[in-house]
Amino acid sequence: MRKHPARRWLAGIGLAGALVATATPASATETDITLDVYFDNITLATGSAGKAEGPIIHASAPVTLHDLTIQYDVSGLSGKVDVAMENSFGECTTPEPDKINCVEPFPRDLQEGLAGLYPLTLVPTDTAATGDEGVLKVSFSAQGFSAVTHEATVRIGTGVDLVAGEDLELSAAPGETFTAPLTVTNMGEDTADGTVVSFYNDYAVRADKRYSNCNYDGDDLLFCRFDEALTPGATYSTALTHVLRADTFAPTLVATGFHWRTPAEFEDHEAYLKDLGVSLGEPGSGEKLTLTEQSRTQSAREPQADTDPFNNGSNVFISTTGSNSTDLEAIGTELSGEKDAEIQATFGFRNNGPAALDYGRVGAPATYLNVDIPQGTTAVEVPDTCAPLDGDQVGDWGKPGAAKYRCNTSYLSKVGEEQTFELTLRIDEVIADAAGAVQVNAPCECDGGFDDDLKPANDEAAILINATGDTGGGGGGADPSLPITGDSTLRVAGLGGLLLAIGAAGFLIARRRRNSFVA
């Protein structure tokens, strides 16, 4: 099972400029890399046009796959669901009835995961009835790897049409509460037997109250279950208060998003989150949050599915007022070693506050770091979040041997947190006071980055090799007077940040960043 410590839902990852290329994965065999495949459980509405879904494939480490193959066995859906292949660039055949075999004709670089490859269109048959279900089997293999399989449940439900309320714009200052309506309309012809709303909050937006029918991960509101029957043509709403974190950057724009599902569709989504190892949080201990008060008969629910899932979401955009910026401070290091020794340099930056930085909505780094390699040394091991800025290897992530690197950080930088990277330097020539430099807030013609630092004077720090005397925190770059913040024994904490790919064909799940976060 893949474990992910974060629950952020992003629409994509787009970094413009010279450093857009992904890391080049190494070839490997099944002895040290494992593959995995997942296909969502699906609830289809009777009489609907169905849904298009594709598998999510994973590798335990970056790898180049040859003859990547996806196989479907749809015999378990016979008489209930018609299956058709979406357009694809690969070769798909039906070697026997109810079997589909798709082979990727070109090598495929697989980082941590890829969604939407060779999708199927699943449409209920004319004879399908509510409550019908079957099993779709999918397998994933590649040259040198044994096949892995997964079974997904496809069921038929009554069609309803849940429509989210309109987008809303508000304003609030850091530390203030704000109230936003939570609104849904049943535009279908059948009563919706309950609903579940999921929340996709920026880091700045936090829960105010803890309702008993809602789940929370810390102070982050994840989802709320409503068991009220939603009458066709009726609109339901409740007021929900949130808190804007005191460390929210201002002025800027933050957001919270809502997405409505039927209970059956949420069960499908819940199975996906559990497979990813994503926390579903814990229920609140307060009062129950209600959309409306109604009397109704308790009975076993039949599955229901939304006939138009594209109108189920809405957003609240909050303009943060006032002025609240932050200070990012570069972290260098001082090291020593003999000729031909390989030494590990830890570098990065610290957010001194008072504001956190969050670029999650655009999937971009909170800041960029430039690193100059000290004279007389060679970078022999480089994080795969760093790429050369000179020579023929520009944009080649993780490649050793360059004199200057650009490193991408996490999209989120919390107050008091350090983000550090590690590279291995080989000492080719012993030079007294050999100095390199770390520059935070480096300029970049790309998404993300921070250019409103409160103390630009500490944006650069030294990587100093074989210092000859008391540096007083000095040494670095071409100028030995640069300070060294931090030291060579920086504490390493766990990896932070992960992107969940939800419902986007061909969406590349971001690979795990190999930098560290220290609170």
One Martini backbone bead per residue (centre of mass of N, CA, C, O) as a GRO file, in nm:
protein
  519
    1MET     BB    1   0.097   0.035   0.022
    2ARG     BB    2   0.053   0.371  -0.027
    3LYS     BB    3   0.202   0.638   0.148
    4HIS     BB    4   0.032   0.949   0.248
    5PRO     BB    5   0.050   1.250   0.444
    6ALA     BB    6  -0.132   1.391   0.232
    7ARG     BB    7  -0.455   1.571   0.087
    8ARG     BB    8  -0.396   1.705  -0.178
    9TRP     BB    9  -0.570   1.868  -0.451
   10LEU     BB   10  -0.461   1.876  -0.787
   11ALA     BB   11  -0.466   1.983  -1.126
   12GLY     BB   12  -0.144   2.024  -1.144
   13ILE     BB   13   0.191   2.037  -1.304
   14GLY     BB   14   0.354   2.362  -1.382
   15LEU     BB   15   0.680   2.421  -1.516
   16ALA     BB   16   0.842   2.667  -1.639
   17GLY     BB   17   1.103   2.658  -1.847
   18ALA     BB   18   1.411   2.489  -1.831
   19LEU     BB   19   1.296   2.293  -1.567
   20VAL     BB   20   1.060   2.083  -1.660
   21ALA     BB   21   1.196   1.834  -1.655
   22THR     BB   22   1.214   1.523  -1.568
   23ALA     BB   23   1.337   1.273  -1.427
   24THR     BB   24   1.564   1.026  -1.503
   25PRO     BB   25   1.510   0.707  -1.498
   26ALA     BB   26   1.605   0.406  -1.398
   27SER     BB   27   1.685   0.107  -1.459
   28ALA     BB   28   1.510  -0.204  -1.370
   29THR     BB   29   1.416  -0.463  -1.161
   30GLU     BB   30   1.210  -0.677  -0.972
   31THR     BB   31   1.424  -0.697  -0.732
   32ASP     BB   32   1.387  -0.355  -0.659
   33ILE     BB   33   1.097  -0.331  -0.804
   34THR     BB   34   0.755  -0.239  -0.776
   35LEU     BB   35   0.428  -0.300  -0.880
   36ASP     BB   36   0.107  -0.121  -0.936
   37VAL     BB   37  -0.263  -0.140  -0.933
   38TYR     BB   38  -0.556   0.075  -0.999
   39PHE     BB   39  -0.925   0.071  -0.975
   40ASP     BB   40  -1.206   0.216  -0.958
   41ASN     BB   41  -1.481   0.226  -0.812
   42ILE     BB   42  -1.819   0.208  -0.965
   43THR     BB   43  -2.106   0.423  -1.014
   44LEU     BB   44  -2.393   0.379  -1.217
   45ALA     BB   45  -2.640   0.524  -1.400
   46THR     BB   46  -2.929   0.471  -1.509
   47GLY     BB   47  -2.943   0.576  -1.845
   48SER     BB   48  -2.659   0.661  -1.889
   49ALA     BB   49  -2.336   0.749  -2.035
   50GLY     BB   50  -2.145   0.715  -1.815
   51LYS     BB   51  -1.790   0.630  -1.767
   52ALA     BB   52  -1.449   0.735  -1.759
   53GLU     BB   53  -1.178   0.502  -1.693
   54GLY     BB   54  -0.858   0.449  -1.534
   55PRO     BB   55  -0.571   0.345  -1.439
   56ILE     BB   56  -0.337   0.317  -1.162
   57ILE     BB   57   0.009   0.342  -1.172
   58HIS     BB   58   0.298   0.189  -1.004
   59ALA     BB   59   0.619   0.261  -0.851
   60SER     BB   60   0.870   0.235  -0.605
   61ALA     BB   61   1.046   0.354  -0.847
   62PRO     BB   62   1.211   0.485  -1.078
   63VAL     BB   63   1.124   0.385  -1.425
   64THR     BB   64   1.183   0.205  -1.723
   65LEU     BB   65   0.936   0.088  -1.945
   66HIS     BB   66   0.875  -0.211  -2.127
   67ASP     BB   67   0.598  -0.325  -2.250
   68LEU     BB   68   0.354  -0.192  -2.149
   69THR     BB   69   0.070  -0.357  -1.981
   70ILE     BB   70  -0.288  -0.365  -2.029
   71GLN     BB   71  -0.545  -0.566  -1.871
   72TYR     BB   72  -0.882  -0.675  -1.943
   73ASP     BB   73  -1.161  -0.812  -1.747
   74VAL     BB   74  -1.526  -0.803  -1.843
   75SER     BB   75  -1.701  -1.061  -1.771
   76GLY     BB   76  -1.843  -0.949  -1.498
   77LEU     BB   77  -2.033  -0.733  -1.690
   78SER     BB   78  -2.227  -0.901  -1.822
   79GLY     BB   79  -2.539  -0.737  -1.898
   80LYS     BB   80  -2.465  -0.448  -1.742
   81VAL     BB   81  -2.195  -0.357  -1.911
   82ASP     BB   82  -2.060  -0.149  -2.141
   83VAL     BB   83  -1.750  -0.166  -2.333
   84ALA     BB   84  -1.505   0.091  -2.418
   85MET     BB   85  -1.250   0.233  -2.590
   86GLU     BB   86  -1.046   0.470  -2.582
   87ASN     BB   87  -0.838   0.674  -2.705
   88SER     BB   88  -0.506   0.570  -2.819
   89PHE     BB   89  -0.145   0.517  -2.868
   90GLY     BB   90  -0.180   0.232  -2.849
   91GLU     BB   91  -0.218  -0.125  -2.849
   92CYS     BB   92  -0.544  -0.267  -2.898
   93THR     BB   93  -0.690  -0.581  -2.808
   94THR     BB   94  -0.907  -0.888  -2.867
   95PRO     BB   95  -0.822  -1.208  -2.804
   96GLU     BB   96  -1.101  -1.221  -2.647
   97PRO     BB   97  -1.378  -1.228  -2.507
   98ASP     BB   98  -1.365  -0.985  -2.256
   99LYS     BB   99  -1.074  -0.898  -2.373
  100ILE     BB  100  -0.810  -0.655  -2.306
  101ASN     BB  101  -0.508  -0.547  -2.491
  102CYS     BB  102  -0.243  -0.318  -2.390
  103VAL     BB  103   0.043  -0.169  -2.567
  104GLU     BB  104   0.325   0.005  -2.529
  105PRO     BB  105   0.541   0.114  -2.790
  106PHE     BB  106   0.697   0.280  -2.571
  107PRO     BB  107   0.885   0.398  -2.352
  108ARG     BB  108   0.818   0.437  -1.993
  109ASP     BB  109   0.829   0.688  -1.762
  110LEU     BB  110   0.816   0.604  -1.416
  111GLN     BB  111   0.752   0.726  -1.133
  112GLU     BB  112   0.504   0.702  -0.907
  113GLY     BB  113   0.257   0.784  -1.113
  114LEU     BB  114  -0.027   0.685  -1.332
  115ALA     BB  115  -0.314   0.821  -1.491
  116GLY     BB  116  -0.536   0.718  -1.755
  117LEU     BB  117  -0.444   0.461  -1.891
  118TYR     BB  118  -0.643   0.316  -2.090
  119PRO     BB  119  -0.944   0.387  -2.103
  120LEU     BB  120  -1.280   0.331  -2.006
  121THR     BB  121  -1.614   0.287  -2.115
  122LEU     BB  122  -1.897   0.287  -1.893
  123VAL     BB  123  -2.219   0.135  -1.970
  124PRO     BB  124  -2.527   0.085  -1.916
  125THR     BB  125  -2.756  -0.123  -1.981
  126ASP     BB  126  -3.089  -0.157  -2.060
  127THR     BB  127  -3.108  -0.402  -1.827
  128ALA     BB  128  -3.010  -0.246  -1.605
  129ALA     BB  129  -3.018  -0.242  -1.243
  130THR     BB  130  -3.062  -0.158  -0.945
  131GLY     BB  131  -2.788  -0.340  -0.782
  132ASP     BB  132  -2.610  -0.407  -0.986
  133GLU     BB  133  -2.306  -0.615  -1.023
  134GLY     BB  134  -1.942  -0.618  -1.085
  135VAL     BB  135  -1.623  -0.732  -1.219
  136LEU     BB  136  -1.313  -0.568  -1.273
  137LYS     BB  137  -1.014  -0.667  -1.437
  138VAL     BB  138  -0.671  -0.562  -1.374
  139SER     BB  139  -0.353  -0.551  -1.545
  140PHE     BB  140   0.013  -0.514  -1.484
  141SER     BB  141   0.295  -0.491  -1.709
  142ALA     BB  142   0.648  -0.574  -1.787
  143GLN     BB  143   0.954  -0.593  -1.875
  144GLY     BB  144   1.073  -0.791  -1.602
  145PHE     BB  145   0.768  -0.810  -1.494
  146SER     BB  146   0.524  -0.897  -1.308
  147ALA     BB  147   0.202  -0.926  -1.270
  148VAL     BB  148  -0.057  -0.705  -1.164
  149THR     BB  149  -0.365  -0.692  -0.970
  150HIS     BB  150  -0.719  -0.578  -0.996
  151GLU     BB  151  -1.041  -0.532  -0.832
  152ALA     BB  152  -1.344  -0.389  -0.948
  153THR     BB  153  -1.644  -0.234  -0.862
  154VAL     BB  154  -1.950  -0.246  -1.053
  155ARG     BB  155  -2.239  -0.038  -1.023
  156ILE     BB  156  -2.591   0.016  -0.999
  157GLY     BB  157  -2.782   0.325  -1.005
  158THR     BB  158  -2.957   0.583  -0.924
  159GLY     BB  159  -3.036   0.883  -1.074
  160VAL     BB  160  -2.872   1.190  -0.998
  161ASP     BB  161  -2.847   1.569  -0.950
  162LEU     BB  162  -2.585   1.733  -0.823
  163VAL     BB  163  -2.558   2.088  -0.734
  164ALA     BB  164  -2.360   2.335  -0.687
  165GLY     BB  165  -2.286   2.621  -0.588
  166GLU     BB  166  -2.166   2.913  -0.620
  167ASP     BB  167  -1.923   3.103  -0.641
  168LEU     BB  168  -1.713   3.281  -0.395
  169GLU     BB  169  -1.639   3.610  -0.252
  170LEU     BB  170  -1.399   3.708  -0.004
  171SER     BB  171  -1.286   3.855   0.316
  172ALA     BB  172  -0.977   3.838   0.522
  173ALA     BB  173  -0.789   3.822   0.803
  174PRO     BB  174  -0.553   3.713   0.976
  175GLY     BB  175  -0.734   3.515   1.224
  176GLU     BB  176  -1.006   3.509   1.099
  177THR     BB  177  -1.338   3.465   1.054
  178PHE     BB  178  -1.557   3.284   0.821
  179THR     BB  179  -1.857   3.273   0.616
  180ALA     BB  180  -1.996   2.993   0.428
  181PRO     BB  181  -2.190   2.855   0.210
  182LEU     BB  182  -2.357   2.531   0.189
  183THR     BB  183  -2.450   2.418  -0.141
  184VAL     BB  184  -2.737   2.222  -0.274
  185THR     BB  185  -2.883   2.067  -0.571
  186ASN     BB  186  -3.164   1.882  -0.692
  187MET     BB  187  -3.192   1.821  -1.052
  188GLY     BB  188  -3.347   1.577  -1.041
  189GLU     BB  189  -3.616   1.318  -1.033
  190ASP     BB  190  -3.481   1.209  -0.772
  191THR     BB  191  -3.429   1.125  -0.464
  192ALA     BB  192  -3.173   1.202  -0.244
  193ASP     BB  193  -3.005   0.970  -0.023
  194GLY     BB  194  -2.806   1.170   0.046
  195THR     BB  195  -2.473   1.315   0.129
  196VAL     BB  196  -2.131   1.412   0.030
  197VAL     BB  197  -1.874   1.642   0.141
  198SER     BB  198  -1.579   1.767   0.011
  199PHE     BB  199  -1.262   1.913   0.106
  200TYR     BB  200  -1.037   2.178  -0.045
  201ASN     BB  201  -0.788   2.316   0.137
  202ASP     BB  202  -0.602   2.545   0.216
  203TYR     BB  203  -0.377   2.596   0.459
  204ALA     BB  204  -0.525   2.863   0.572
  205VAL     BB  205  -0.776   2.675   0.607
  206ARG     BB  206  -0.983   2.630   0.896
  207ALA     BB  207  -1.150   2.494   1.139
  208ASP     BB  208  -1.393   2.585   1.379
  209LYS     BB  209  -1.574   2.337   1.398
  210ARG     BB  210  -1.681   1.999   1.539
  211TYR     BB  211  -1.860   1.782   1.379
  212SER     BB  212  -2.008   1.463   1.400
  213ASN     BB  213  -2.049   1.443   1.059
  214CYS     BB  214  -1.737   1.505   1.059
  215ASN     BB  215  -1.404   1.505   0.927
  216TYR     BB  216  -1.067   1.518   1.076
  217ASP     BB  217  -0.728   1.658   1.026
  218GLY     BB  218  -0.707   1.802   1.277
  219ASP     BB  219  -0.787   2.131   1.140
  220ASP     BB  220  -0.895   1.963   0.892
  221LEU     BB  221  -1.152   1.954   0.672
  222LEU     BB  222  -1.279   1.683   0.484
  223PHE     BB  223  -1.586   1.573   0.566
  224CYS     BB  224  -1.952   1.538   0.511
  225ARG     BB  225  -2.245   1.384   0.636
  226PHE     BB  226  -2.574   1.343   0.485
  227ASP     BB  227  -2.915   1.203   0.560
  228GLU     BB  228  -3.083   1.373   0.393
  229ALA     BB  229  -3.339   1.425   0.190
  230LEU     BB  230  -3.336   1.525  -0.159
  231THR     BB  231  -3.540   1.710  -0.331
  232PRO     BB  232  -3.654   1.771  -0.620
  233GLY     BB  233  -3.558   2.111  -0.692
  234ALA     BB  234  -3.397   2.153  -0.431
  235THR     BB  235  -3.240   2.365  -0.187
  236TYR     BB  236  -2.939   2.339   0.014
  237SER     BB  237  -2.829   2.496   0.332
  238THR     BB  238  -2.530   2.607   0.515
  239ALA     BB  239  -2.346   2.746   0.768
  240LEU     BB  240  -1.981   2.789   0.745
  241THR     BB  241  -1.707   2.808   0.952
  242HIS     BB  242  -1.386   2.967   0.938
  243VAL     BB  243  -1.022   2.985   0.957
  244LEU     BB  244  -0.766   3.212   0.936
  245ARG     BB  245  -0.462   3.197   0.959
  246ALA     BB  246  -0.219   3.387   1.117
  247ASP     BB  247   0.009   3.287   0.884
  248THR     BB  248  -0.110   3.436   0.654
  249PHE     BB  249  -0.067   3.563   0.365
  250ALA     BB  250  -0.035   3.927   0.294
  251PRO     BB  251  -0.161   3.977   0.015
  252THR     BB  252  -0.406   3.735  -0.112
  253LEU     BB  253  -0.522   3.412  -0.245
  254VAL     BB  254  -0.761   3.191  -0.119
  255ALA     BB  255  -0.904   2.848  -0.076
  256THR     BB  256  -1.217   2.664  -0.096
  257GLY     BB  257  -1.348   2.337  -0.162
  258PHE     BB  258  -1.631   2.160  -0.308
  259HIS     BB  259  -1.767   1.810  -0.312
  260TRP     BB  260  -2.031   1.625  -0.442
  261ARG     BB  261  -2.184   1.312  -0.329
  262THR     BB  262  -2.285   1.020  -0.316
  263PRO     BB  263  -2.261   0.765  -0.102
  264ALA     BB  264  -2.160   0.562  -0.315
  265GLU     BB  265  -1.935   0.743  -0.437
  266PHE     BB  266  -1.781   0.774  -0.169
  267GLU     BB  267  -1.708   0.480  -0.138
  268ASP     BB  268  -1.528   0.475  -0.384
  269HIS     BB  269  -1.336   0.703  -0.287
  270GLU     BB  270  -1.256   0.572  -0.015
  271ALA     BB  271  -1.107   0.328  -0.138
  272TYR     BB  272  -0.886   0.498  -0.271
  273LEU     BB  273  -0.769   0.632  -0.016
  274LYS     BB  274  -0.697   0.368   0.129
  275ASP     BB  275  -0.496   0.267  -0.086
  276LEU     BB  276  -0.306   0.527  -0.037
  277GLY     BB  277  -0.310   0.596   0.285
  278VAL     BB  278  -0.526   0.800   0.353
  279SER     BB  279  -0.657   0.996   0.576
  280LEU     BB  280  -0.998   1.012   0.727
  281GLY     BB  281  -0.993   1.068   1.008
  282GLU     BB  282  -1.208   1.228   1.256
  283PRO     BB  283  -1.467   1.278   1.432
  284GLY     BB  284  -1.651   1.493   1.577
  285SER     BB  285  -1.789   1.624   1.909
  286GLY     BB  286  -2.020   1.783   1.822
  287GLU     BB  287  -2.253   1.886   1.655
  288LYS     BB  288  -2.481   1.868   1.403
  289LEU     BB  289  -2.475   1.900   1.062
  290THR     BB  290  -2.731   2.070   0.870
  291LEU     BB  291  -2.946   2.134   0.599
  292THR     BB  292  -3.222   1.995   0.703
  293GLU     BB  293  -3.542   1.941   0.829
  294GLN     BB  294  -3.665   1.591   0.840
  295SER     BB  295  -3.889   1.346   0.772
  296ARG     BB  296  -3.808   0.985   0.776
  297THR     BB  297  -3.746   0.669   0.655
  298GLN     BB  298  -3.583   0.400   0.764
  299SER     BB  299  -3.357   0.252   0.522
  300ALA     BB  300  -3.226   0.083   0.286
  301ARG     BB  301  -2.990   0.170   0.058
  302GLU     BB  302  -2.960   0.261  -0.257
  303PRO     BB  303  -2.776   0.311  -0.511
  304GLN     BB  304  -2.617   0.617  -0.630
  305ALA     BB  305  -2.582   0.839  -0.921
  306ASP     BB  306  -2.433   1.083  -1.103
  307THR     BB  307  -2.516   1.229  -1.418
  308ASP     BB  308  -2.338   1.515  -1.340
  309PRO     BB  309  -2.013   1.561  -1.216
  310PHE     BB  310  -1.935   1.869  -1.327
  311ASN     BB  311  -2.147   2.021  -1.094
  312ASN     BB  312  -2.023   1.946  -0.784
  313GLY     BB  313  -1.848   2.209  -0.769
  314SER     BB  314  -1.696   2.459  -0.545
  315ASN     BB  315  -1.589   2.800  -0.449
  316VAL     BB  316  -1.389   2.987  -0.210
  317PHE     BB  317  -1.265   3.316  -0.222
  318ILE     BB  318  -0.993   3.467  -0.031
  319SER     BB  319  -0.912   3.782   0.059
  320THR     BB  320  -0.628   3.895   0.200
  321THR     BB  321  -0.570   4.120   0.449
  322GLY     BB  322  -0.318   4.325   0.461
  323SER     BB  323   0.020   4.262   0.615
  324ASN     BB  324   0.198   3.937   0.552
  325SER     BB  325   0.508   3.823   0.566
  326THR     BB  326   0.850   3.695   0.506
  327ASP     BB  327   1.150   3.499   0.609
  328LEU     BB  328   1.403   3.370   0.410
  329GLU     BB  329   1.674   3.150   0.508
  330ALA     BB  330   1.972   3.053   0.440
  331ILE     BB  331   2.146   2.727   0.428
  332GLY     BB  332   2.451   2.622   0.521
  333THR     BB  333   2.801   2.494   0.529
  334GLU     BB  334   3.072   2.318   0.709
  335LEU     BB  335   3.363   2.151   0.573
  336SER     BB  336   3.582   1.852   0.558
  337GLY     BB  337   3.876   1.717   0.367
  338GLU     BB  338   4.030   1.506   0.168
  339LYS     BB  339   4.152   1.383  -0.094
  340ASP     BB  340   3.879   1.201  -0.242
  341ALA     BB  341   3.669   1.276  -0.064
  342GLU     BB  342   3.332   1.213   0.056
  343ILE     BB  343   3.087   1.463   0.112
  344GLN     BB  344   2.810   1.593   0.300
  345ALA     BB  345   2.572   1.836   0.195
  346THR     BB  346   2.371   2.064   0.379
  347PHE     BB  347   2.087   2.243   0.248
  348GLY     BB  348   1.881   2.561   0.246
  349PHE     BB  349   1.588   2.663   0.439
  350ARG     BB  350   1.418   2.915   0.640
  351ASN     BB  351   1.116   2.997   0.808
  352ASN     BB  352   1.077   3.297   1.008
  353GLY     BB  353   0.857   3.469   0.930
  354PRO     BB  354   0.510   3.510   0.986
  355ALA     BB  355   0.467   3.351   0.709
  356ALA     BB  356   0.326   3.141   0.500
  357LEU     BB  357   0.376   2.928   0.209
  358ASP     BB  358   0.134   2.873  -0.075
  359TYR     BB  359   0.144   2.681  -0.403
  360GLY     BB  360  -0.076   2.451  -0.452
  361ARG     BB  361  -0.273   2.558  -0.681
  362VAL     BB  362  -0.008   2.545  -0.894
  363GLY     BB  363   0.219   2.334  -0.823
  364ALA     BB  364   0.453   2.509  -0.683
  365PRO     BB  365   0.715   2.645  -0.561
  366ALA     BB  366   0.785   2.860  -0.302
  367THR     BB  367   1.090   2.823  -0.388
  368TYR     BB  368   1.422   2.892  -0.508
  369LEU     BB  369   1.740   2.722  -0.551
  370ASN     BB  370   2.080   2.807  -0.553
  371VAL     BB  371   2.391   2.621  -0.637
  372ASP     BB  372   2.732   2.650  -0.560
  373ILE     BB  373   3.012   2.482  -0.623
  374PRO     BB  374   3.291   2.427  -0.488
  375GLN     BB  375   3.604   2.460  -0.524
  376GLY     BB  376   3.752   2.141  -0.593
  377THR     BB  377   3.466   2.014  -0.652
  378THR     BB  378   3.225   1.735  -0.691
  379ALA     BB  379   2.913   1.644  -0.789
  380VAL     BB  380   2.803   1.296  -0.738
  381GLU     BB  381   2.535   1.361  -0.565
  382VAL     BB  382   2.191   1.437  -0.658
  383PRO     BB  383   1.904   1.557  -0.628
  384ASP     BB  384   1.590   1.515  -0.805
  385THR     BB  385   1.536   1.847  -0.738
  386CYS     BB  386   1.801   1.893  -0.910
  387ALA     BB  387   1.952   2.116  -1.162
  388PRO     BB  388   2.135   2.222  -1.397
  389LEU     BB  389   2.270   2.564  -1.507
  390ASP     BB  390   2.492   2.420  -1.690
  391GLY     BB  391   2.565   2.325  -1.983
  392ASP     BB  392   2.426   2.014  -2.117
  393GLN     BB  393   2.234   1.963  -1.832
  394VAL     BB  394   2.000   2.135  -1.853
  395GLY     BB  395   1.727   2.001  -1.677
  396ASP     BB  396   1.886   1.745  -1.541
  397TRP     BB  397   1.776   1.565  -1.305
  398GLY     BB  398   2.031   1.454  -1.081
  399LYS     BB  399   2.288   1.549  -1.216
  400PRO     BB  400   2.612   1.533  -1.219
  401GLY     BB  401   2.897   1.780  -1.247
  402ALA     BB  402   2.809   2.055  -1.179
  403ALA     BB  403   2.844   2.405  -1.077
  404LYS     BB  404   2.521   2.453  -1.104
  405TYR     BB  405   2.202   2.478  -0.924
  406ARG     BB  406   1.852   2.395  -0.931
  407CYS     BB  407   1.600   2.398  -0.668
  408ASN     BB  408   1.312   2.239  -0.567
  409THR     BB  409   1.049   2.288  -0.364
  410SER     BB  410   0.804   2.301  -0.181
  411TYR     BB  411   0.483   2.447  -0.182
  412LEU     BB  412   0.529   2.439   0.140
  413SER     BB  413   0.593   2.697   0.398
  414LYS     BB  414   0.651   2.694   0.725
  415VAL     BB  415   0.676   2.819   1.020
  416GLY     BB  416   0.994   2.704   1.136
  417GLU     BB  417   1.079   2.563   0.874
  418GLU     BB  418   1.292   2.324   0.723
  419GLN     BB  419   1.453   2.292   0.398
  420THR     BB  420   1.642   2.014   0.288
  421PHE     BB  421   1.947   1.915   0.126
  422GLU     BB  422   2.147   1.652  -0.042
  423LEU     BB  423   2.498   1.635  -0.124
  424THR     BB  424   2.779   1.495  -0.294
  425LEU     BB  425   3.126   1.559  -0.238
  426ARG     BB  426   3.426   1.573  -0.419
  427ILE     BB  427   3.767   1.600  -0.345
  428ASP     BB  428   4.006   1.704  -0.584
  429GLU     BB  429   4.103   1.970  -0.420
  430VAL     BB  430   4.287   2.123  -0.178
  431ILE     BB  431   4.121   2.418  -0.055
  432ALA     BB  432   4.131   2.694   0.104
  433ASP     BB  433   3.827   2.821   0.142
  434ALA     BB  434   3.622   2.675  -0.017
  435ALA     BB  435   3.351   2.827  -0.206
  436GLY     BB  436   3.006   2.835  -0.181
  437ALA     BB  437   2.644   2.868  -0.262
  438VAL     BB  438   2.325   2.974  -0.120
  439GLN     BB  439   2.009   3.061  -0.288
  440VAL     BB  440   1.733   3.217  -0.203
  441ASN     BB  441   1.505   3.345  -0.413
  442ALA     BB  442   1.549   3.268  -0.693
  443PRO     BB  443   1.527   3.347  -1.001
  444CYS     BB  444   1.227   3.266  -1.213
  445GLU     BB  445   1.069   3.164  -1.525
  446CYS     BB  446   0.819   3.063  -1.323
  447ASP     BB  447   0.636   2.908  -1.121
  448GLY     BB  448   0.643   3.061  -0.844
  449GLY     BB  449   0.794   3.193  -0.595
  450PHE     BB  450   0.982   3.454  -0.408
  451ASP     BB  451   0.972   3.844  -0.389
  452ASP     BB  452   0.893   3.935  -0.054
  453ASP     BB  453   1.128   3.966   0.137
  454LEU     BB  454   1.218   4.095   0.451
  455LYS     BB  455   1.541   3.962   0.429
  456PRO     BB  456   1.766   3.966   0.181
  457ALA     BB  457   2.047   3.939   0.336
  458ASN     BB  458   1.972   3.607   0.405
  459ASP     BB  459   1.962   3.460   0.103
  460GLU     BB  460   2.274   3.396   0.160
  461ALA     BB  461   2.502   3.113   0.173
  462ALA     BB  462   2.753   2.890   0.277
  463ILE     BB  463   2.990   2.656   0.124
  464LEU     BB  464   3.251   2.532   0.329
  465ILE     BB  465   3.592   2.426   0.259
  466ASN     BB  466   3.846   2.419   0.453
  467ALA     BB  467   3.885   2.601   0.689
  468THR     BB  468   4.142   2.819   0.846
  469GLY     BB  469   3.934   2.959   1.048
  470ASP     BB  470   3.744   3.194   1.193
  471THR     BB  471   3.446   3.269   1.033
  472GLY     BB  472   3.196   3.378   1.187
  473GLY     BB  473   3.007   3.261   0.959
  474GLY     BB  474   3.192   3.249   0.723
  475GLY     BB  475   3.185   3.189   0.403
  476GLY     BB  476   3.121   3.198   0.051
  477GLY     BB  477   3.124   3.163  -0.247
  478ALA     BB  478   3.314   3.434  -0.366
  479ASP     BB  479   3.249   3.520  -0.054
  480PRO     BB  480   3.378   3.461   0.266
  481SER     BB  481   3.159   3.658   0.418
  482LEU     BB  482   2.952   3.467   0.419
  483PRO     BB  483   2.718   3.313   0.580
  484ILE     BB  484   2.644   3.039   0.815
  485THR     BB  485   2.358   2.867   0.827
  486GLY     BB  486   2.377   2.638   1.018
  487ASP     BB  487   2.488   2.286   0.974
  488SER     BB  488   2.626   1.955   0.934
  489THR     BB  489   2.384   1.855   1.165
  490LEU     BB  490   2.119   1.848   1.041
  491ARG     BB  491   1.811   1.767   1.096
  492VAL     BB  492   1.610   1.489   0.990
  493ALA     BB  493   1.308   1.462   0.847
  494GLY     BB  494   1.039   1.400   0.697
  495LEU     BB  495   0.856   1.373   0.430
  496GLY     BB  496   0.683   1.624   0.236
  497GLY     BB  497   0.432   1.596   0.039
  498LEU     BB  498   0.144   1.532  -0.172
  499LEU     BB  499  -0.021   1.404  -0.484
  500LEU     BB  500  -0.336   1.380  -0.589
  501ALA     BB  501  -0.493   1.189  -0.828
  502ILE     BB  502  -0.816   1.304  -0.959
  503GLY     BB  503  -0.980   1.242  -1.249
  504ALA     BB  504  -0.715   1.256  -1.458
  505ALA     BB  505  -0.617   1.212  -1.758
  506GLY     BB  506  -0.274   1.168  -1.763
  507PHE     BB  507  -0.190   1.213  -1.472
  508LEU     BB  508   0.088   1.311  -1.290
  509ILE     BB  509   0.230   1.191  -1.017
  510ALA     BB  510   0.414   1.316  -0.793
  511ARG     BB  511   0.716   1.292  -0.695
  512ARG     BB  512   0.924   1.232  -0.450
  513ARG     BB  513   1.078   1.441  -0.241
  514ARG     BB  514   1.439   1.479  -0.143
  515ASN     BB  515   1.354   1.650   0.108
  516SER     BB  516   1.362   1.823   0.417
  517PHE     BB  517   1.172   1.862   0.733
  518VAL     BB  518   1.212   2.115   0.990
  519ALA     BB  519   1.064   2.239   1.291
   0.00000   0.00000   0.00000
